[in-house]
């Protein structure tokens, strides 16, 4: 019968949980960076005066 607290399985589970948490944090950082860049680009577009040379 396998031991209830097998050290290798416990360490493997802890490593899996740590890697999952790191992946979640990484995805939040990437998502936040992309959202910030899109917001900054939108604000830059609004700040530019319209190009009146080609307006009808």
MITORDREN-574577 format. One line per field, with one value per residue: residue in one letter; x negated, y, z of N, C-alpha, C in turn. Coordinates in steps of 0.05 Angstrom, whole numbers, always signed. Layout:
BEGIN
type [a/...]
neast [X/...]
nnorth [Y/...]
nup [Z/...]
caeast [X/...]
canorth [Y/...]
caup [Z/...]
ceast [X/...]
cnorth [Y/...]
cup [Z/...]
END
This chain:
BEGIN
type [x/x/x/x/x/x/x/x/x/x/x/x/x/x/x/x/x/x/x/x/x/x/x/x/x/x/x/x/x/x/x/x/x/x/x/x/x/x/x/x/x/x/x/x/x/x/x/x/x/x/x/x/x/x/x/x]
neast [-17/-13/-49/-18/-38/-78/-141/-164/-118/-91/-126/-126/-73/-73/-109/-81/-37/-63/-85/-38/-16/-55/-49/+2/-6/-43/-12/+26/-7/-25/+25/+41/+1/+10/+62/+51/+17/+52/+89/+57/+43/+93/+103/+62/+78/+124/+102/+76/+81/+133/+121/+127/+117/+135/+189/+259]
nnorth [-24/+45/+98/+149/+201/+209/+230/+244/+249/+289/+332/+337/+352/+401/+430/+430/+461/+509/+522/+529/+573/+611/+614/+636/+686/+707/+710/+748/+793/+800/+809/+856/+890/+892/+914/+964/+985/+988/+1025/+1070/+1078/+1090/+1138/+1169/+1172/+1203/+1250/+1271/+1321/+1326/+1304/+1350/+1358/+1318/+1318/+1320]
nup [+0/-17/+13/+53/+54/+10/-6/-56/-90/-63/-68/-124/-133/-106/-138/-186/-171/-159/-209/-239/-213/-224/-280/-284/-259/-296/-342/-326/-321/-374/-399/-373/-390/-445/-447/-425/-464/-507/-488/-483/-536/-558/-531/-552/-606/-601/-584/-627/-678/-728/-795/-840/-893/-927/-920/-936]
caeast [+0/-30/-48/+0/-54/-102/-156/-166/-92/-85/-143/-117/-48/-80/-122/-60/-21/-80/-87/-12/-13/-73/-37/+24/-17/-55/+10/+37/-26/-23/+51/+42/-17/+24/+84/+39/+7/+75/+100/+38/+45/+118/+100/+45/+94/+142/+87/+67/+101/+141/+107/+147/+109/+151/+217/+277]
canorth [+0/+68/+115/+172/+225/+202/+255/+252/+258/+315/+353/+340/+367/+429/+442/+435/+484/+533/+529/+539/+600/+628/+618/+654/+713/+716/+718/+773/+814/+804/+820/+883/+906/+895/+933/+990/+995/+995/+1050/+1091/+1083/+1103/+1165/+1183/+1178/+1225/+1275/+1282/+1337/+1312/+1311/+1365/+1359/+1299/+1319/+1328]
caup [+0/-18/+37/+50/+49/-6/-9/-85/-100/-50/-81/-151/-131/-99/-161/-205/-162/-162/-238/-247/-202/-239/-306/-280/-255/-321/-360/-317/-328/-403/-405/-364/-407/-471/-443/-421/-490/-524/-478/-490/-565/-562/-522/-572/-630/-595/-580/-653/-692/-752/-820/-855/-921/-942/-912/-957]
ceast [-18/-27/-30/-15/-80/-116/-158/-140/-84/-101/-134/-91/-54/-93/-100/-43/-37/-82/-60/-8/-31/-62/-14/+14/-29/-34/+23/+19/-25/+3/+52/+24/-3/+46/+73/+29/+30/+88/+83/+40/+71/+116/+82/+60/+113/+127/+78/+89/+109/+125/+127/+140/+126/+180/+235/+294]
cnorth [+25/+85/+140/+197/+218/+228/+263/+262/+285/+337/+358/+356/+396/+443/+448/+459/+510/+542/+540/+568/+620/+634/+638/+683/+724/+725/+744/+797/+821/+817/+849/+901/+911/+916/+961/+1002/+1003/+1021/+1073/+1098/+1097/+1133/+1182/+1190/+1201/+1251/+1287/+1299/+1322/+1322/+1324/+1366/+1341/+1299/+1329/+1352]
cup [+0/+7/+32/+42/+35/-13/-39/-96/-88/-64/-110/-152/-125/-123/-182/-197/-165/-191/-248/-237/-218/-267/-305/-276/-281/-341/-352/-324/-358/-411/-397/-381/-434/-468/-439/-447/-508/-515/-485/-520/-571/-554/-541/-597/-625/-592/-606/-666/-718/-776/-839/-885/-938/-935/-934/-948]
END
